[in-house]
Amino acid sequence: MNNFETVLIETDLLILGGGMAACGAAFEAAHWAKQHNMKVTVVDKAAMERSGAVAMGLSAINLYLGLKNGKNTVQDYINYVKTDLMGIARDDLVANIARHVDSTVHLFEKWGLPIWKDDEGNYVNEGRWQIMIHGESYKNIVSEAAKNALKELGENGHYLERIFIAEPIMDGDRCVGAAGFSVRENKFYVFRAKAVLDVMGGAVHVFRPRSVGEGLGRSWYPPFNSGASAYFTLKAGAEMTCQEVRFVPVRFKDSYGPVGAWFLLFKSKATNAKGEDYMVTRAGELEKWAPYGTAKPTPANLRNYLMMLEVEAGNGPIYMRTDEAIKEIVANIPDEKEAKRKLKELESEAWEDFLDMTISQALNWAAHNISPEETPSEIAACEPYFISSHSGASGAWISGPEDLAPADKFWGYPNMTTIKGLFAAGDASGASSHKFSSGSFTEGRIAAKSALAFCADNAAPAPFDDAKLEELKNRILQPLVTFSENKDYANDVDVNPKFIKPRMFMFRLQKIMDEYAGGASVGFKTSKALLEKGLEFLQYMKEDAEKLAASDLNELMRCWENIHRMWQAESHIRTILFREETRWPGYYFRTDFPEMKEEWKCFANCKWNPETDSWEMLKREIEEIK
C-alpha cells in the first residue's frame, strides 16, 4: 500500500462517468459553473472519445420528437414509453427528457454529426421516434464538445480519465465524494465535492452470455459497463427502482448486430424456419397481456415472447428476412434502371447499419457468405442486461421536475436521488426508459444544472477524516495485497485456496444468475424457490469477495467490477422475488406467478441500509401527470 500515492481533489460538482449522459452533464455544467465561479470535475474509467454505450457508434438517434413539425407531442411519447414497459414508467421523468431532447439533437448536428436528409432537407425517420445518422464517429463528436466546454472553465474545469471509481464517500445522509484508483499508475484518488452526479452506465455480464470460448466477452451492451452506477447509489443508501426490469434484446445471432433498421426502415419481417410470420400466427397470445399486448407498436418484451414460443415449439431457427424486404422494396419500382440503383443503395445502407455500430456483424456476414439481399440471417434473444436508457428501467429513484412531478416525487432538486447531494442520469436513473443516446445526453444536462443549484445552496463538506480515508484505501487495494501474500502458495495462480481471481469470480456469478435468476440457458424462467437458492449462493459470493486477488491494476479493476456486478445481481434477485407476477414475458417469466396482476401495477423499489446491512422492499404508486 505504501507505494500508492493518495491524491485528493476538491471540486464543487463531481461527474462520474464518460458516456452520453456524462457528456451532456459536462456540457451543461460548464455553462452554469462559469456564471457562478464553480469547479466541475469529470472522472472517467475509460477515455471519453470511446466511452459508454455509444463507443462503437450508432446508425440512428432513437429519440427525436420533432415537436416543431407538430407530428408528435410529449404526451404521445409518454404513452409509447409506458406501453412498451407494460405500464411501468414515471410520466414526469419521461416528459422532462422528451420536452428538451430536440434541442440536444440540433446541437449534435451543429457540432458536425451527419444526419440523413431527404430531398426537402428533412430528417429521414427510421421509425416514428428514430432518425438515421452516419454515426461511426458519433461519440467522438459529442465528447469533443463536452471537453471543449470544460476547457472554457479554465482552472475550474477538470477531466480525468483511466480512473476507476470504487466507492461513494458519505457524511451522514449526504454524499460528499468518491474514492477510486488509477488503472495506469499507482495512485489512489479521493474526490471531495458538494454534489456528485452518477452517470457510470448500466451492467453487462451479470448473466452468463451466449457467447463462449473465443467469443467470450462479446455482448450487445458494452462489456466494460459493470454495474458501477447501481453499486454507487445502493452503497450510498439510495432508494432504487425497477431493479427487476432487465432488458433482453433480440439481435442478429452471435454478433449482436442491430435489428432496428431492418424492422423500421427496411420493413423486414422475422419468421420461423417454416417462413411463418409468428407475429401474425401467434397474435392471439398478445390478447392475454391486454391492454399492452393489443397496443401498437407491440411492446419489445412481447415480441420476444412470441419468438421464444416459436423456439420452444421447435420452429427455429428464427430468421430476419432481409432478402424478402429488399426484394419487395425494389419490386415496387417500375423503372428497371431506377430499381437497380435502389438495390445498390439498399445494399450499401444494409452494410453501413453494421459498420456504423457493430462492425463484428458485418464481419460475420462476410465470413458466412451472406448477402442480405439474397440470404436471410438468424436472430436470437441475447442474455439479460441492466440498462434504463433503452427498454429496461433499472436505476435510482430520483426527484422529478417541480412543474411536472407529483408532490411525493419531487424533493427539491430534479434528478437527485433520495440521498442528499447524489444525483443520477442516463442508465443510473430508473423508471424513465427509452431515452437512448440523445435522451441520456439531455438528462445529463438536466441533472448537472440541478446539481449545481444544490452546490449553490449547500456549503462544502467538512474535511475528510484521514484515518477513515486510510481504512478505505486499504480496503479498495486489498486484492493486490491478497495476491502478493499468497501467490506462491500454489503453482497455478488461478487455482489457489487462499484467493479467487476476478475471472473465476465472474464465471461463478454468471452461473448463479443464469441458472437461478432466469438466464438464457433456462429460457428466462425462474421462481421463488430458484430465486431464494440464488440469494443463498450470492451470500457465499459476498463472503468470498473478501478473498478476491489482483496481480496488477487491471485485475484490481476487474475485482471491483465484479463486486459491483454482484450488488446489481442481488438487487435484481430481491426485486424480482418481491414482484409476485409476470409483467414482462420475454424478459423473464415467474413460473409460480405466470400472469400479470393489477395489484402489481406499481413500482417495485428497494433500498439497502448501510447501518444495518439489511434490505427494504417498497411499493410506489404510478401517477399520471395532468
Beta strands, then each sheet from edge to edge (+ up, - down):
strand 1: 5-16
strand 2: 40-43
strand 3: 58-61
strand 4: 131-135
strand 5: 157-160
strand 6: 163-171
strand 7: 174-182
strand 8: 187-198
strand 9: 240-241
strand 10: 250-252
strand 11: 270-271
strand 12: 318-320
strand 13: 377-381
strand 14: 395-396
strand 15: 422-424
strand 16: 525-526
strand 17: 589-590
strand 18: 603-609
strand 19: 614-620
sheet 1: 5+ 2+ 1+ 8+ 7- 6+
sheet 2: 5+ 2+ 1+ 8+ 15+
sheet 3: 3+ 4-
sheet 4: 14+ 9- 18+ 19-
sheet 5: 10+ 13- 12+ 11-
sheet 6: 16+ 17+
end
